[in-house]
């Protein structure tokens, strides 16, 4: 079905855009906030350098993998449009890497960011935990929904799902 290949290409292109924007914004923020004149009261509430190092380190290390995953989606979509059977391997790789990436991301957020935020007295601890879990569930739908569909689609072979075939031969 051509729609799945087009969705893979669009999903990959959006992934490239997202990874590029996040990578650029993180580098700009890091450069800006390293020399930002924080009021002394802020340092009483949180350790700004440690927070920035944690956030920028985690995002700087994990987001570049999105470039690879996005490129795999684009390549698999193009190969499927071209009728090449090799799209299956690349589509599986893209979908599985996407899901693994999100699981690693969730673990890193839980291990690195949430404990740091729990030390702050700005948020009630239960509220922060609920918000993080709710955000992760919502993000899982966006990060893992299409990859899960793609794995099922590729496993089925794609032909059984062709709803555009009317049976009319011209």
N, C-alpha and C positions, 0 to 999 in steps of 0.2 A: 504494500500500500504506500503510495507516494506521500501521503500525509505524514506518516511516521518518519520518513526520511527528511521531510521538510521541517518537522518539529525538532528532529535531532539537530539539524543545521541551525535552526533558530535558537534552540536551547544552548548549543555550543557557542554561538555568537554572543548570546546574552551572558554566558559564563565568562567569555573572554573580556567583554565590556566590564562586568562586575569585578573580576579579578584585577583588571587594569585600574579601574577607579579606586578600589580599596587599596591597592598597592601604592598608588600615587598619593592618595589622601593620607595614608598612614605615614609615608615618608615626609610629606609636608607638615603634618601635625607634629611629628617627632622633632623635626628641625625647629618648628615654631615654639613648642612647649618646653624644649630643653633650655631655652633662654628666656622663658616667660617670667616676669617678675611677680611671683605668687605672693600674696599677702602673708605675713607670719601666722595669722590665725588659721590659714588653710593647713599649714604644717602641723598645727596642734590636732587637727582632725584626721589627717591622712598623710602618709608618706608618698608624696607626689613622685619623686624619682623612682621609687620601687614600683608604684602603680604603672607608670609609663613604661618602664622596662618590661614589666610582665605583659601588659597588653600588646605593646609593639613587638616584643619578642615572639609572642605566640602567633599573632596575626602575620608577622613578617616571615615566620617559618612555615606556616601551613597554607597560606593563600596562594603562593606560587604554584602549588600542585593543581590548582584550578585551571591554570593555563593548559597543562597536559590533558586534563580531563575534558576540557572544552574542545581542544583540538581533536581528541578522539571522537567526540560526538559529531563534529563537523565532517571528519573523514568517513565515519560510518554512514552518515546520511548521504554523502556524495556517492559512496560505493553502492549503497542500496538503490539510489536513483539510477546509477549506471548498470544495475542488474548484476553486480558482482557478488558472489557468494561469500567473499571474504569479509563483507560487512558484519557478519554474525560475530566473528571473533572480536572485532574492534568494538562493536556495540556492547557485547558482554563485558569487555575490559572497561569501557567507559562507565557503564552502569554500576559495575561492582566497585570500581575505584571511587565513584561518586558516593556510594553508600558508605564505603570504608572511610572516605574522607570526612563525611559528616559524623560518623561515630567517633573518630579520633578528635574532631573538633569539639563534640559534646564532652568527651572525657577531659580534654584540655581545659575547657571552660570550667568544668566541675573541680578539677584539680588545682588550677592556677588562679582563676579569676574569682570564683565564688568564695573561697576561703579568704582572699584578700578583702573582698567587699563585706564579708561577715565581721571583719575586725573593725569596720567603720561603725560609728554610732549614729549614722544618718538614717539607716533603715532598720525596722524591726526584723529580726532574723527570719521569722516564719514568712513574712511578706516577701522578702527577697527570694527565698527558696521557692515559693509558689510562683512568683513572676518568672524566675529562671526556667522552671519546669514547663510552665505554660508557653514561654517563648520557644523552648526547644521542641515542644510538640508541634507548634505552628510551623516552625522552620523545617521540621522533619517532613511535613507534607510537601513543602516546596522543594527541598533538597532531595528527597527520596521518592516522591510520588512518580515522577516520570521515569527514573531509572528502574523502579520496580515494574512499571508497565512495560518498559522496553525489554527487560529480561523475560517476562512472560510472552511478549510478542515474538521475540526472536526464538524462544523455545518452541512456540506453536508453529513456527515456520513462516508466519506472516500471511500466507495464502488464505487460510481459513477466515481471516479477519477482513478480507477485502469486501467492504459493504458497497463500494462504488460499482462493482461489476453487475450489470443488469442482465447479462446473458445475451445481449443483442450483438450479433456479429455483422459488421458492415462490410 
